[in-house]
Amino acid sequence: MTIEIEPLVDEPALLVKGQSHNLVLSDLHIGIEWDLYNSGFLVPSGLERRLKKIEGYIEQTKPDRIILLGDIKHNVPQISWQERDEIPMFLERLALHAEVDIFPGNHDGGIEFLLPKNKRIHLHPSRGDIIEGVGYFHGHTWPDPKLITAEHLIVAHNHPTLRITDSLGYSTSEQVWVKTKLNHEKLKNHFEKIGVEIPESDTQPDVVVIPAFNELCGGVAFNEAILDDLLGPAFSSGSIDVSNADIYLLDGMYMGKLKDIKKLSITKKRTGKRRRGR
């Protein structure tokens, strides 16, 4: 079966076309406004606006499935009143259009209590799963070993961006797509060390790192980051080959290999070790 992976132009959303058409979104962070309010910032809920945007994607792509690749909710470890109010409604609205598959992220603790009783909404393991030959996992854990047998692997969690700094020191950040390969040997070594057998596979999956859907989330500037800055063990261990990754802006412009972008004057040189977060 031929699988086509197509980012939507100028949007942080992905269409995976195989036996069925799957619309993939990640890092919605519903409830982030409640967190901002508690920090002293009054920001009205953007859910209805974002939902209409997603329904526009649905109208455009006519998906059979909508895959939510983690961090549907925002607040950890608690569940906010905003999340209790908005997440069930949000999922019900999506389920009117297609099957909904949820792959929990690190912000999704307790999300099982927010799921409506709807047979079209499916909760998958946090370490990922394979749907029609494509592997999906959020990226905050080690992936399920079976994911190495997939031809393609879609992952999120880092909210990838490219920070461009001009000669005067002014910087702007652009969301990007990151396309690379899984480093099979490093992943295999990890599982061997903990005594976990992995399936035999001749494939070296393509990896696509999807940008965050919620515009309030910020992100990791991949061109300024070292491995230790990247979030999730598959990234920080080098099991996902970030150095040789191809970088694309949301409008489709190819920016080059990450290792080459790091050498350009647009990349601000590090002066010290960053603290990791999120």
N, C-alpha and C positions, 0 to 999 in steps of 0.2 A: 504493500500500500504506500503510495506517495504521500508524503506529508509536507505541506507548505506552511511556513510561519511568516506572517505578514504583519508588521506593526501598522497601526492606523496612522496616517500622515498627520503630523502636528499634534498627536494625542498620546498620552501614556497608557495605551491599550494595545492588545495584541490579538490577532485572529489566527487560530491554528486550524488549518483545513486538512482533514483526512477523510475518514469514513463519515464524520460529521463536522460541522463548523462550531468551533469553541471560541468564545470571547473571553479573554483573560485580563483580569485587573488585579492590582495588588495595593496594599497599604492605603486603605480607605480611611483608617483612623477616625471612625465615627465616634464622636464624643470629645474630640480634641478641644472644641470650644469651651466645654465645661472645665477642662484642665487649665486653659488660658484664663478663664474667669477666676479660678482660684488663685492664679498668679497675678491678678490685678488688671487683666486685659478683657474688656467687654467686646466680644466678637459674636455676632449673631450666628446661629446655626446655618451652615451652608449645605445641609443635607438635601433639601428639595432642589436646589440648583444643581448639585452634583448628580442627583438621581435623574433629573431631566437630561443632563449631559450623557449619562449612561444609556438612557432610553433612546437618545439620538444615535449612539453607537449600535444599539440593538436594531433600530430601524434601518440603519445603513448595512449591517452585516447579516441580519437574519440568523442568529446563532441557534444551534440546537442545545448548547450548554453554555452557562456563564460560570466561569471558574474564578473564584476569589482566592487569591494566593497569599492569604495571611494578613494579619493585623486589620481585621474588619473593625474591631473596637480599638479604643485608644488607651483607656485608663487601666493601670495595673497597680496593685493586685485587685483593686476593687472594681465594681461595676457601678457606673454613675447613673443618676436618674435619667440623664440624656440618652445614654446607651439603652437603658431599659425601655425608654419610650420610642426611640428611633430605629434600633436595629431590627426588631421583629417586623415593623412596618416596611422597612427597606427590603428585607429578604422576601416578604410576601409580594411586594411590587415586582421584584425581579422574577419570582417564580410564576408570575402571570405570563411571562414571555418565553421561558425556557427552564430546563433543569438547572439547578444551582448546586455547584460543588464547592465546598469550603475546605481549604487546607489551613489549619490554625497556625498562627504565628505567635511570637513571644508576647504580644499584647492581648492574646485571645483567651486568656485564662477565664474559665467560667462561661465561655460563649455557648456551651451546650444548654445553659439555662435561658438563653435568649432566642433559641431557635423555635420558630412557630411549628406547630404540628402539621407539616405539609410534606407529602410524599415526594415532592419535587425538589426538596432541599436535603442534601447529603453531606454529612460530616466525615472527612477523611482523617487518617492518622497524621500527627504533626510531623512525622519523619518522611511523609510523602507517599505517593502512589503513582501508578501508571494508568493513563487513560488513552486507549487506542494508540499505543506505541510511544506516547510522549510522557516523560516523567515530570512530575510537579512536586515542589516542596518550597516552603517559605524561605528557609536558609538559616534559621537560628539554631538548628541542631545538625548533627551529622545526618546525611540522608539514609533512608532505608537501602541496604546493600543491593536490593533488586533493581534500583534505579539505574545502575550502570549498564543494564541490558537494554535500556531505551536508546533510540536513535537520537532523540533530542531531550534536553532537560531545561525546564523553565524554572527560574528561581528569582527571589526578590530580596527583601530585608535591608539592603544597603542604601536604597533610594539613590541610585547612581547619578552623579552630576559631573560636569567638567567646569572647573573654575578658570576663567580667562582673565589674566591680569595684564594691563597695558603698561607702557613705559613710564607712566606717571604714578603707577601703583594702584590705579582704580581696578576693581575686580567685579566681574559679573559671573553668575553661575547659570549654567544651562543643563536641563535634564538631558540624559543620554541613555541610549541603548548600549549594552555591553554584550558583544558576541565573542565567544571563545570556545575552549575545549575543556573537558574534564581530564585532570591528570590521573589516569587510571592507577598508576603505580603508587602514588602518594596515598590515594584513597585505600588501595589494597593493603598497604603497609599499616595504616591505622587500624583497619579491621583485624588484621592478623595479630597485632599487638594485644588486642582485647579478646582474642580467641573467637572471632566471629567469621564464619565462612561466607565468602561472597560467590555469587554465581559465576560460572565461566562465561566470558563474553569476548567476542572479537571486535566489538564496537568501541569507539571512543566518542561518547556522546557530544554533540554540539551543545553548548550552554548559552542560553539567552538570559541576561539579567534585566528584569523589567523595572522601569522607573516607578516611583510612587504616584498614585492617582491623586491623593490629597495634596493640594498646593501649599498647605500650611506646614508641611512636615520637614522641610529642609532636606539635606542629603549629604552623602559622603563625596567629596571631590576626589575622584579616582586618580586624577593626574597629580595630586599632591600627596596622596596616601602611600604609606608603606603597608606591607601585609598586616602588621600588627594593628593598623588603624581600621582594617576592614572587619565587619561584624559577621559572626558566625564561623564555626570551626572549619567548614569546607573552604571558606575564603582565606582566613588567617593562616591556615596550614599550607596553602598553596595547592590544595586538591582541585581547586578551580584555577586554571592558568590565567591569572589576571594580566601578567606582564605582556603576553602576546595577544591580548584581546583587541578586537576591532571596536572602535568607538564611533557611534552615529548620533547626530542630533535628532530631535523629534521630527524635524522636517525631512529627514532622510539623508542629510549631508554627511558624507563619510569624512571623519576627522583624522583617521589614520590609526596605526597601532599605538596602544597606550604607552609602550616603552619608548616610542619615538616622540609622542606628545610631551612626555616628561622632560625631554631634552630641550624643548622649545622655550623661547623667552616668555611665552604666555603663561608658563607654569612657574608659580612663585616657589622659590627654593625654601626648603624647610630650615628653620633655625633652632628647633627643639622638638622633643617628643610630645605628641598630642595625647590628651586624655581621651580614652574611649568612652562611648556612652550609647544611649538608646536601648 
